[in-house]
Amino acid sequence: MRLSDYTDYTLRVLMYCAAHRERRITIAEIAATHQVSKNHLMKIVNDLAHQGLLETTRGRGGGLRLLKEPGVIRVGDVVRGAETDFRLVECFDAATDTCTLTPDCRLKGVLGSALKAYFAALDGVTLADISAPRATAEAGQIKLVRRPRAG
């Protein structure tokens, strides 16, 4: 499975904000740091604000900040909110499935199980887990803790 650039940048925005909780972050700052278009980031920031993950303030002294603690933002939820399609193969969508193997094929079940395992792993990791300070991350001291999926 490959995540879209949109999801990649969404995670980067959140990680950057989590790593700099002490101050407001600007879109220009994130764009310069990650070498991403400001226009592209504006759409992502707008979506994250509508999802209740970021607060945005316009004008002088404005910027972005996380609305929730990084420890309660699950990576799986962020990925679900950013990606538009988890149809791994044609038969995942009964409306467009024209595969002649569908009646006897067991691949859909295997891939479905893999997708569930993928999200189980992402749901076990929070923004806090992936936003450790650089020195700690470089020392290999990030420990991912599996958390039970909330209701």
N, C-alpha and C positions, 0 to 999 in steps of 0.2 A: 504494500500500500504506500502511496506517495501522497503527502499533504500538499495542498496548493501553496503557492507563494503567499497568498492572502492569509492563510492560517499560520504560516511560518512568521510573517510579519506581525500578526496579531499576538502571537506568543512573545515575540521580541519586545513589542510595546509594553505588554504586561510585565515581563521580566525586568525591563528597564525601570519602569515605574516602581516595582517592588524593591529594586536595589537602591532606589533614591527616594525613599519615603519621607525623608527629612525636608524635601522641598518640592515645589511644583516643577514639572518637566514641560518643555515646549516641544511641539511637533518638529520644529526646525532642528532642535538638539538631537532628537531621535533620528531624524532623516540624515543628519551629518554623521552621527555615530555609526549607523548601519548602512549608509550609502543607499538610501531608498528615497524615492520621490516623495516630496511633501504632500502632493495631491493624493497619492495612493494612501499615505498614512492618515490623511484627513478623513477618508471614508472609513478606515478601520477604527479610528478614534471615535467617530460618530456612532458606529455600530456598537462599540464597547460601552459608550455612554448610554445608548438606548437599552442595552442589556443590564444596566445598573452596576457595571464594573468600574467605570471611570467617571470622575467628575471633571467637567471642563469649565474653565473660566476664561472669558475673553478680556482683551484689553491689557493695559499696562499691569504687570504683576500677575497676569493670568497664566494659565497652563493647565496641566493635567495632574490628577492624583488618583490613586486607587480609592474606591469607596468602601472596599471590604478588606479585611486582613488577608494577606497572601496565604495564610494557612487554611482558609476556608474556600479558596478558589481552586476547584479541581481542574486539572489539565484536560481531562476527558470532557468536561462540560464546555470548556473553551473551544476545543476541537469540534465538538458537535455544533456549537453556535457559529463557527466560522466556515465549516465545510458545507457544501450544498448537496453532495451525493456520496452515499456509501454503498452504492450498487457496484459490487466487485465484478460481477459478470451479468450478462444479459438476463439470466433467469431469476435474478433477484427482484425484477419488476414484472409481475404477471401481465401487466397491460402491454408491455413491449416484447415479451418473451416469444421468440420464434424458433428457439433451438429445438431440433428434432429429438435430442437426447433427453430432454426434461423429464418425460414420464419414468425413465429408468435410471436417471443419473443421480449419483450420491455426492457429486462434487459440491453442489449448492449447500448441502448440510455441513460438509467439511469447511468450506469457506465461511459459512455462517458462524460456525463454532470459533473459527480463527478470528473473525471480526469481534465476537463477544469477548474473547480473551484479550484482544487488542485494547478494547475499551475498559476491560477490568483492570488492565495494567495502568492505563492512563487515569482512570478514576481513583487509583491508589496513590496518586502523586498530586501534590498541591503546588501552587505557584511558589510558596515558600521553599519547597523542596528543590526547585530548579533555579532559584534566585539567590543562591548562596553568594557571599562576597567572593570576588575573583581569587584572592589568595587561598581561601579555603577550597574552592573548586579546583584550582590548579594543583593543590596538594593531594587531590583525590579523596577528600574527606566528606564529600556529599554522600549522605546515606538516605536512600529512598525508602520510605516507610509505607507499606501497604495499609491503606485506610479502608474501612468498610464503606461501601457506597451508601450515601444518604438516601432515605426514603424514596 
